[in-house]
């Protein structure tokens, strides 16, 4: 028997499902707890959630404890339900059972995976689940990997036409490193898979080294890092080189060894696609120097660096045409001109968020990419060798035709796709 009544939580989940347009959904499971977890997952898919969060918290004042269920949608965390904390242990145990984790282990973190078929839609949902011990119980975070909702097509990623053409040209090269950079949650993995999907064919041997494998693609041999067994990125990559690849995807460059092996892979005649955590494209060049690579090797091996962020799109149902404040416009003009965008000839159709039932009163629905593509030309390689800083490297790239990520975002705001404030906040200028 459960220590508290589960029906209020079930009622809330069903109401939120109906608000999201899902009616009559019957979750699988022979217990109330199993059905509740099924409802949580179904609601996550209906809300286009990237992550489901469940854990123990305290109310204001710190006395009363409660369990909280939240969903991250378009990068924003929204609280969906607060319920009796006495129910949390049973619900966490059900999540662990579904994720093939140890139900009895409550003092150490655990990671698992759930593959679940939803009865009312023809799709299988993949969840990567992490359990974390907390003060008043355990928390669970589930990353929702809905392959049917991911756009693994370069035509649909959202890159500006000139930038897309530059990327396609570099993807045709027989060798070199193409690097995608940005913070966690900026769409790097999706873009990386879209690149891989574009080049993969029966005529090429394409191998990935990932941690973990996110999506399975045709004509691609996927491999997975298992660091606890000694199969690190660098070890796996060296083995891949003995497998006669044409194209290699390295999920992430985390250390000097992986970086150096990736560069050597490129310089020995292979196309390498990979990611790095930096704020912008120019910063990726100096970051590789900081990690321990030689500027000469960086300049010779690197073909293209793409830096990107995701901005929320205005809800088409409720956004209104409205000019931003003079202060915002002045800031945008400076950023645009410095970023290679012709501000004076820009058609300005700015819009602002309002909020309605369709967008959960947020004013935004969906996200799009803003990005910059820095091609490593002889001039940029020479500047890097003489110790140029990111600002100088960026200025050279803009002089050669690059439009910065901030300027790309301002262009999308001016077209009415997103708000100007959203862009400036996203790129750290507000």
Beta strands, then each sheet from edge to edge (+ up, - down):
strand 1: 49-58
strand 2: 65-73
strand 3: 76-83
strand 4: 110-117
strand 5: 124-134
strand 6: 137-145
strand 7: 176-181
strand 8: 206-210
strand 9: 221-224
strand 10: 247-250
strand 11: 271-276
strand 12: 302-314
strand 13: 320-321
strand 14: 351-352
strand 15: 364-375
sheet 1: 3+ 2- 1+ 6- 5+ 4-
sheet 2: 9+ 8+ 10+ 11+ 7+ 12+ 15-
sheet 3: 13+ 14-
end
